[in-house]
């Protein structure tokens, strides 16, 4: 069972020395580091550490905010470690996620993340409802413009094949079938 350390600073101009000193004093044997913003989810050092760490290993950080800039990102990383059986310790917050207090904090973080997800979903639903009330299209952009739909209808009414219409308007055959089925023009 290894004791691993994760260090992160936001820019190349910042030094990892202070974090490295604190982690060495905490008994860290192997270090993984990133010099990039915590907003970036694809951090090579963090990904390498998560790939390297095994069930029973302990990851030590100077502070929880080193794991991610947002609460959601931090919680996602913590959840991933816990699911893999990796213990997390944070020096600044003096939290050891293998203890009962650490477990409580992890559960609180998870509840906060779920709350944040639900708030985001509620806001998105309210925005969609408001847009629909104003007659605006919500969701994925339409595959064809109204002019292309009209062209497809006219071509089909003139006896042109679906394949030819598809090539003419630059859409898949499935899209043409779907558009023609939903617009049903009188013959």
N, C-alpha and C positions, 0 to 999 in steps of 0.2 A: 504494500500500500504506500503510494507515493504522496508527497506533499508538494503540490504544484502552485506556482504563483502566476497571476495574470496582472500585467502592468499596462496602462494606457495613458498617453497624453494626446492632446488634440492636434498639435502641430509639431513639425520637425524642430522648431526653435525651442521647444520645451524639453526638459531633461527628465529622464526616468530614474535618475540616481536616488532621489529621496524615497521613491516607492521601492526600489530595489533594496535599499538599506533596511527599510522597515520589514520587508518580506524575508530577507535573509535572517534578521533578528527573530522572526517568527518560525524559523526552521524550514523555509522553503528550499527544496532540493533542485527543482527544475523550473525555469522561467519561460513564459510566453509573453510577447509584448507586441503592441501596436502603437504607431504614431499616426493616428487619424481620429477624426471626430467620432464620438459615440453615437451620432445619428446614423452612421453607416452600419448597416447590418452585416455586410460581408467583410468582416475584419479578419485578415489572414491569421493573426496571432491567436485570436479567440477561437476561430474555427479549428486551428491546429491543436490548441489545448483541449477542446471538446472532443476532438478525434483521438487524442493521445490518452486522455483520462479514462480510467477503468473503475468499475464498481469497487467501492471501498477507498478510493483515492480522496484526498482533500484538496480543494482549491482555496487559496488564500488571496484576498484582494485587500488593498489599503482601504478602499471605500466601495460601497455598493454601486456608486455612480460610475465606477470604472467599467462596469459590465454593460452599461448603456445609458444614453442620455435621457430617454423617456422611461417612465415607470413601466409601460407596457413592454418595452424592449428588455428592461432589466428582469422583469418577472418571467418573460419567455425564456431567457437564458437560465434563470434559477430553476424554473420548472423542468427544463431540459436536463439540467444537472441532477436534480432530485430523481427524475425518472430513470436515469442511468446509475443511480446509487452513489453519486458523487456528493460528498459533503462540502458545503461552502462555509468559509469563515471570512468575516469582514473585520478588519482591525479598528477602523475609526468608529464604527457603530457598535463594536464589541459584541457582534452577533455570531453565534456558532449554530448553523442550521441543523446540527445533529442533536442539539439539546431541545428540551421541551419548550423553552422560550423561543428558540430559533424556529421550531416547528410552528409555533403560534404566529410568529412574524411572517413566515412563509404563507400561512393560511390567510392572514390579513392582506398580504400583497396579492394573493390570488383573488380574493374577494374584491379588492380595489380594481384589479385588471378586468374582472368580469363586469363590474359596475361601469368602468370606462368603455368597454365594448358595447354594453347596452345603451349607454348615453349616445355613443356614436351612431348606433343603429337607429335610435329614436330621432336623432337630428337628421339623419339621411332620409328616413321615412317622412318626416315633416317637410323637408325640402322637396321631395318627390310629389307629395300631396299639393303643396303650394304651386309647384311648377305645372302640375296637371290642371289645377284650378285656373291657371292663366292660359291654358291651352298649349303649353310647351311640351315637347316630347322629352321624356326622361329615359334614362338607360342607354343602352348601346346605340350608336348612331345608325340611322337607317341605311340600308345597303344601296338603295336607289333614291334619286331625287324624284320629286313629283313629275318632272318633265320626262325622266326615264321611264317611269311607270306608265305615263300616258303613251309614250312611244311604244312600249311593249304591248299595251292593250290594242293600239291601232294595228301594229304588226300582226298580232295574233288574230284579230278580227279579219285581217286581209288574207289569212291562211298561211302565214309564215310559221315555220317550225320553231319549237322551243329552242333547239340548238342554235338556229340562226339568230333568234332574238337575243339569246345569251351572249353570243359574240358581238352583236350590234351594240348592246348597252353595257357590255363589260361586267356581267354578273354571272354567277353560277346558274346552272339549270334549276337547281333546287330553289334558289332565290326567285327565279322567274315563275316557276310553278306556284310558289307561296304568294307572290305578289298578285299574280293573275287570279288565284283562288280567292284571295281576300278582297279583290276589287270587283269581281263579277260584273262585268259590263253587259248591258243588254245586247243581244246579237242582232 
